[in-house]
Every structure is written in C-alpha cells, then in structure tokens.
Amino acid sequence: MKAILLLFLFSISLSAQVKGVVKDSLTGNPIPYVNIWVENENIGASSEENGTFEIYTTEKSKNLIFTAIGFEKKIVKISESKEVKLKSVEYLLDEIVLSNSKETKQIEIGKTKNSISQAFDNGPKIVAKFFPYKSSYKATKYIKKVTVLTDSKIENATIKLHFYAVDSLGFPSKELLKKDLILTIKKGVNNHAFDISDLNLTMPKSGLFVGFEKLLIEKNKLETTITDFNSNTTKTQKKYYPFLLYNFVEKDFQFEYSGGKWNKQQKFNLDGSVSKMMINEPAINLILTN
C-alpha cells in the first residue's frame, strides 16, 4: 500500500503547475489572451483577462514562449516566468488606401463540396486555413466577413482569430491585424458570420491564412464529473469551448501552430515527391465584396 501511495505522489510531482502573470513592460498593465507555449511541446495556455496564467509541464528547465499581437515575442525560462513583461512593438503594416466600397456584389470563398462537418477538441494549438488568391477576386477584393462553424456547450465563449500573410516558403508569417480580433460564440452548433469590414482588409495576391485560436481561459472551461462504475471511481473532465468544426477534404498541406512554431504537414511518397492527402480543414470561410 505504501508503495502504491509513493508511486501516486511521484506521478503528481512529474506534472508541476506553473503560475505567473503577463504585463506590458511600459505601462505595467496586464495583457489578456496571450498565447503561451512550452517550447517544442504540445502544451499551451492563454492568459486571463487580468494577465494571469497557469500551465502544467513536466520539466521546469524548459522555456515558455509568449506571443501577442502588438508585442515582441518573448522566450523565458519556466523558472523565471512568475512575472513576464512584454515589450510593445509597432508593426510595419502595408499602407491602407481607403476607397469607397460599393458592396454591390459579394462572393463566399473557402466553401467545400464536403458538407459533412465534425467537431472535436483541437487542443491548445492554432489551426490555420489557407485561402489562395485568384485573379477573379480583383473585382471583389475587400474582406467583408469571416464565417466560423462551431459547437459550444457554454454561452458566450471567447475565441481569437488571426489573419496571416504568406512568406516566401508558403508558411504563415506576419499578422495582418495590429490588434487582437476577439469574438464571442453562442451556445450550440452555429455558423457565425462576423463583419470585419472596419478592419480594411483586402485579399493579398499571395493569399492569406486565417487561424483559429481557442482561448484556454476559465470563462471557456466546462468541468464534468465522470463515474467509472466498473472501478467505482470518479474523475473530473475539463474541456474548453467552443469546438471548431472541420471538413474532411483533400489538400496539399496543413499548418498548425504548436510548441511555439508553425508545423507543416505533408504526405511524402517513397520517391520523395509530395502528393495530396486527406485532412481535417477548419470550417472557416471568407466573404469578399467590391
């Protein structure tokens, strides 16, 4: 019995809880919804509205990576993360040329022939959907709305959407927005259409990525108690909502952000060539207008 108890205590010690707070280095104000990762691991967290965060990790000798729009990326030792200060930065965004949008016509892009969508927990990672540019978009270059298909068991869950430019290697690169796009999701299965015309986004000729980030905050958490009648034991299951819905489609690649970096998934053949593969693609679409 003692051996079992010691083993139980040892297993708990392997996964230590790290708590801290993220602040603006200039003002000292807390920074909400900061993306936090254990470097090179699929362990992530989000800072709360008051800047506090907690994350579980097995090794305190590793690094934490902090990223937030409007602030420089910072990497710190887990042992030094009790108070993390991020330095604000001015993004050199492309010059915005304002013109009168007629909005006499619009098109929806990103739609798939597969209308069957599946919802599942995508964990702490950011999943991105690529929207390639087509010459036909020249007549409807303004991004008016973004639609997101979600399933949520709580009311008014909060998510963050990202718009990324495409670098020379085809990876998601710089953020196209200068501040966080925080959106509220209703309870149930819904296709949300968010009007983002005030962001003055146009479809880049290199295409763009739209990234869905689930915020791992208390507001989005739902805990349920599960009973195993065979062993007569109970445990608490913790999930964060909303769940994003996915379409099972054929694509050349897929990008996910985890461990503090973008990871590209491709299907390689025996001869080293790359072929298409079936992936779970986020059910995110864009509506363009003129």
N, C-alpha and C positions, 0 to 999 in steps of 0.2 A: 504494500500500500504506500509506503514511504517512497519507494522508487517511482511509482506512478505519479505521486504528488510532485516530486522533484522534476520529473520529465515535463509535467504540465507547466510548472513555473518557468522552466528553461525555455519552453516554446513561446511563452508570452514575452520573455525578455528579448527574443530574437527580433520581434517586431516592435520597435520603440516609437512612441508618439512624439513628434516634434512640433512645438508650438512657437509662433512668432507673430510679428506684425510688419506690414509693409507701409512705408511712409514716403512722402515727397521730400527729397533731400533739401529743397529750397524753403518750402513752407512748413514742413513738419506735419502736414495733413495726411491722414490715412488714405491709401489708394485702394479702392474696391475692385473686385473682379480681376485681379492679377493672375495670370497663368503661371503656375508653379510646377516644376518637374524635378524628379530625381534624375540626374544626368544619366542618359543611356539606359534608363529603365522605364517600364510602363507603369509608373507610379506618379500620379499627378494630384493637384489640388487647385482650388481657387480661393482667393482672399475674400473675406466677407465685406459687407458694406463699410464696416469700421476698420478695414485693413488687416484684421487678424486672420490667421490661417493655422491649420494643423494638418500634418501629413505623417503617414506611417512608413517607416523604412527599416530595413534590416541592418544597414551599415551607416553609422554616423560619420564615418570618414569620407563619405561621398559628397558630391556637390549638389546644390539646388540651383535651378535655372529660373530666373524671374523675367517675364516679358509682359509688357503692357503698352498699348498704343500711346504715343506721346512721351515715352520714357525709354532710356537706353536699356538694352538687355544687360542683365547682371548675373554673374555666377559667383556663388559664395559657398563656403564650407557649411555643411549642415550644423556643425558645432558653433558656427558664428551667425546663425540665422534668427536669433531671438528678436533682433530689430534690423530690418533691411531697408536701406534708403536708396530709392531710385532717382536718378538724375533726369530731369525733363530735357527733351530734345525737340528742336524744330525740324519737322520733316520738310524736305525739299520736294513738294508736290508739283506735278505738272501745272502749268498756268491754266486757269479755268477761264475760258472765253464764254461769257454769258450771251445767250441769244434767245430770241423769242421761240419757245416751243409751241408748235401749232397743235399737237396732240390730236390730229385728225385721223390718225390710224395707229394701230399698235399690233405687235406680234408677240407671241409667247415662245421662248426658246428653252431647250432642255427637256422637252417632253419626250417620253419614251413609248415605244409600242407596247411594252410590257406594263399593263395597268395593274398588275398584282404587286402590292407593296407589303413589306414585312417590317414590323417594329421590333427592335431589340436594343438592349443596353450597349452603347458603343464605348462604354468606359470613359476614362479621362481624356482620351485622345481627341484631336481636332480632325474631322474628316472633311475633305475638300472635293468639290465637283468642278471639273474643267469645262469652260464654255469657250469653244474655239470661235474665232472671228470668221464671218462670211461676208463677201462683198455685198450681198443683198442687204446687210444691216446698215449700209450707208444711208439709206432712206429713213431708218428708224434707229438713230444712234444713241438716243438718250435712254438710260436705265430708269424706268418709272417705278417698277415694283419688283419685289422678290417674294416668291411663294415658298412656303415650307410646310411639309406634311408631317405632323407629329401626333404622338399618342401620349397623353398625360393623365395621371391619376390624381393630380392635385390642381387646384385652381391658381391661375396667375403665376405659373412657373416662369423663370427668367432664363433667357439664353443670350449668347453673344454671336453675332455674325461678322465674318471678316470678308473683305474683298482684297484679293492679292493680285499684283501684277505677275507676269511670267518672265523669268530670266532667260538667258541665252541657252541654258540646258533644259529648258522646259519645266523647271521647278517653280513652285510658288515663291515669290520673292517679297518685295516691299508692300506694305499695307497701302491701299489706295485711299483710305479714310484717315483723317487726322484725329479722330476721337472714337471711342467705343460705340458700337451700334448695339445697344441693349434693347431686347424686345421681350414682350410679355406673351405667354402662351396660355390659351384657355384649356380647361379640363376636357378630356375626351379625345376622340380622333378628329382632327380638324386640319383643313388645308388653309393655312393663314396667308393672306396677301398683305404685305406691308408696303405702304407707299414711301419710297425713298427718293422721290424726285427732288426734294430740297437739298440732297447731297451733291447734286450737279455731276453725277457720274455718267460718263459716256463709254461705249463699248470700245476698248482698246483694239488696235489692229493685230496685236499679238495674242488676243484673247485674255481671259482672266479666270481666276479661281474664286469660288465662293466657299468659305469654310464655316462649318457649324461647330460651335464650342458649347458643350454642356457645362454649366457652372456648378461645381461641386460645393454648394453652399447650403447652410441649414434650411433656408427658405425652400429649397428644391428637394429636400430629403423626406423620404417616407419610410418609416420603420414598421415592419410587421413581425409578429411572433409566429414561428412555425414549430409545430409539435411533431416529433417522430414517435408514433405510437408503438413502434417495434422496440425501441430502446427507452421509451417513456422519458424522453428529454426534449427540451425546448431550446430554441435559439432565435436570436433577433436577426432578421434580414434587413439590410439597409440598401435602398435604391435611390438614385437621383433622377428626377424627371425634368423635362419631358424626354421621352424616347423619340428619336428621329426615325422616320420610316425610310426604307430602302427599296430600290427596284433591282431585280436580278437581271443584269444586262451584259452584253459583250463589249469590252473596251480594250484599248491598247495598254492602259496602265491605270494605277490608282495611287493617290497620295494620301498619307496620314501623318499627322504631327504627333510624335510621342518621344519621350526621353529627351526633349529639348531640341529636336531637329525634325526635318521633313524626311520621310521614308517613302521611297518609290517602289511599288510592287509591279513586277512584270513577269511574264511567262517566257522562259528561255527554253528553246529546243536543244536537242542533243548536239546539233551542229553550231550552237552559239547564237543562232538567229532568234528573233523575238516574234511571237505570234499573239493574236488576240486571246483574251481569257474572259471568263465569266466572273463578274464582281458584283458586290452589293453597293450600288451607287446611291448617294443621298437623294431623296425625293425633293430636290430644290430646283425651281425654275425661275427664269427672269422674264419680265415683260418690258419690251422696248417700245418706244414711241418716237414720233418725229417732232 
